[in-house]
């Protein structure tokens, strides 16, 4: 199965950032404004040292297949990680998931201990079952960002998720689930974690 993707893969890259878009059934694509803002900032920040890849989950735009309620989408993330490892075998991998993308990305990071870090943006706890993701929770090198006006995330749920995985939690004041007028501030909040120095 083929997935539609856009990649920036300098041969000198020591880190690769894979960006996971929001829910396919609610219009989520790799061209989402939050994902685009982060992709641009990763390119600005990382230059020759950081690769990036964003793709459409199965059944979205030019990607083959159909929506699979997160099961097949987990395989999509694993395929993207595998592709990056094939092209850049020495690159450390960061996942950045937004809403649905955070739900799928979190499972991918648990399954694959070689994923170095993960950023979760607006984990949609009112829409998706984060509590049932794992029988045992374990720490990850992670950060979470959520708006204090998010319609799909209870702040208490975000705090509990952060505690369970040992993540730093950033609350963006005035931001809703879509981060309208707050996208650059969101990206600036996460960029040092997503593309660390050194």
C-alpha positions in Angstrom: 0.0 0.0 0.0 1.3 3.5 -0.9 1.1 6.5 1.4 1.3 10.0 0.1 4.1 11.9 1.8 6.2 15.0 1.7 9.8 14.7 3.0 12.8 16.8 3.5 15.7 14.4 4.0 19.2 16.0 3.9 21.9 13.3 3.9 23.6 15.1 6.8 20.6 14.9 9.1 21.2 13.5 12.5 17.5 13.8 13.5 14.2 13.1 11.7 10.9 14.6 12.7 7.8 12.7 11.6 4.5 14.7 11.8 1.2 13.0 12.3 -2.0 14.8 11.3 -5.4 15.0 13.0 -8.4 12.8 12.5 -9.0 11.7 8.9 -12.7 11.5 9.3 -12.8 15.2 10.4 -10.8 16.6 7.5 -7.3 15.9 8.9 -4.5 15.8 6.3 -0.8 16.4 6.2 -1.6 19.9 5.0 -3.3 20.8 8.3 -2.3 24.3 9.5 -0.8 23.2 12.8 1.3 20.5 11.1 2.4 22.9 8.4 3.5 25.5 10.9 5.6 22.9 12.8 7.1 21.5 9.6 8.2 25.0 8.6 9.7 25.7 11.9 11.5 22.4 12.0 13.0 23.3 8.6 14.0 26.8 9.8 15.5 25.4 13.0 17.1 22.2 11.8 18.6 23.2 8.4 21.0 20.5 7.3 20.9 18.6 10.6 17.2 17.8 10.7 15.0 15.8 8.3 11.2 15.9 8.3 8.4 13.8 6.9 4.7 14.3 6.9 2.3 11.9 5.3 -1.4 11.3 4.8 -2.8 8.4 6.8 -4.5 5.6 4.7 -7.5 6.7 2.8 -6.6 10.4 3.0 -6.2 12.3 -0.3 -3.5 10.4 -2.3 -2.9 7.6 0.2 -4.3 4.2 -0.6 -6.5 2.2 1.7 -9.4 3.2 4.0 -9.6 4.6 7.5 -9.0 1.8 10.1 -9.9 3.4 13.5 -6.3 3.7 14.5 -5.2 0.0 13.9 -4.0 0.5 10.3 -2.9 4.0 11.0 -0.4 2.6 13.6 1.0 0.5 10.7 1.2 3.7 8.7 3.4 5.3 11.4 5.6 2.2 11.5 6.0 2.4 7.8 7.0 6.0 7.9 9.5 5.3 10.7 10.9 2.3 8.7 11.3 4.6 5.6 13.2 7.2 7.6 15.5 4.5 9.1 16.1 3.1 5.6 17.1 6.5 4.2 18.8 7.9 7.3 19.9 4.9 9.5 21.7 7.0 12.0 19.1 9.7 12.5 17.3 9.9 15.9 13.6 10.0 15.5 11.0 12.4 17.0 7.3 11.9 16.5 4.9 14.9 16.6 1.3 13.9 16.7 -1.7 16.3 16.7 -5.0 15.2 18.1 -5.7 11.8 16.4 -2.0 11.8 15.4 -1.0 12.0 19.0 -3.2 9.0 19.8 -1.6 6.9 17.1 1.9 8.2 17.7 1.7 7.4 21.4 1.1 3.7 20.7 3.9 3.8 18.1 6.4 5.2 20.6 5.5 2.6 23.2 6.0 -0.2 20.7 9.3 1.1 19.4 11.8 2.0 22.2 14.2 3.4 19.5 11.8 6.4 18.9 13.7 8.9 20.9 11.0 11.4 21.8 7.4 12.3 21.1 5.4 15.6 21.3 1.6 15.2 21.7 -0.5 18.2 20.6 -4.1 18.5 21.8 -4.5 14.8 22.7 -8.3 14.6 22.2 -9.3 12.8 25.4 -13.0 13.6 24.8 -13.0 11.9 21.4 -10.5 9.1 21.7 -9.7 6.6 24.4 -6.3 7.3 25.8 -6.9 5.5 29.1 -7.3 2.2 27.2 -4.1 2.5 25.1 -1.9 0.4 27.3 -2.4 -2.2 30.1 0.8 -0.8 31.7 1.9 2.9 31.3 5.6 3.6 31.1 7.6 6.8 30.9 8.5 8.3 27.5 10.7 11.2 26.6 7.7 13.4 25.8 6.0 16.8 26.0 2.4 17.7 25.7 0.8 21.0 24.5 -2.8 21.9 24.9 -4.9 25.0 24.7 -6.8 26.1 27.8 -10.0 26.5 25.7 -9.7 23.1 23.9 -13.1 21.7 23.1 -11.8 18.1 22.9 -9.3 18.0 25.8 -10.1 18.2 29.5 -7.1 19.9 31.2 -7.4 17.3 34.0 -7.1 14.5 31.5 -4.1 16.2 29.9 -2.4 16.5 33.3 -3.1 12.8 34.1 -1.7 11.7 30.7 1.4 13.9 31.3 1.9 12.3 34.8 1.5 8.8 33.4 4.2 9.1 30.7 6.4 11.5 32.6 5.8 14.4 30.2 6.1 18.1 30.6 2.8 19.8 30.0 2.4 23.2 28.3 -0.9 25.0 28.5 -1.3 27.6 25.7 -3.6 30.3 27.1 -6.5 31.4 24.9 -6.0 28.5 22.4 -8.7 26.1 21.4 -8.3 22.7 19.7 -7.3 24.3 16.4 -4.9 26.8 17.8 -6.2 29.6 15.5 -4.0 32.7 16.1 -1.8 30.6 18.4 -0.1 28.2 15.9 3.3 30.0 15.9 3.3 30.2 19.7 2.5 26.5 19.9 5.4 25.7 17.5 7.8 28.0 19.5 6.8 26.3 22.7 7.6 22.8 21.4 10.5 23.4 18.9 13.4 23.1 21.4 12.1 19.7 22.5 11.3 18.6 18.9 14.6 19.8 17.5 17.0 19.9 20.5 20.4 21.5 20.2 23.4 19.2 19.9 
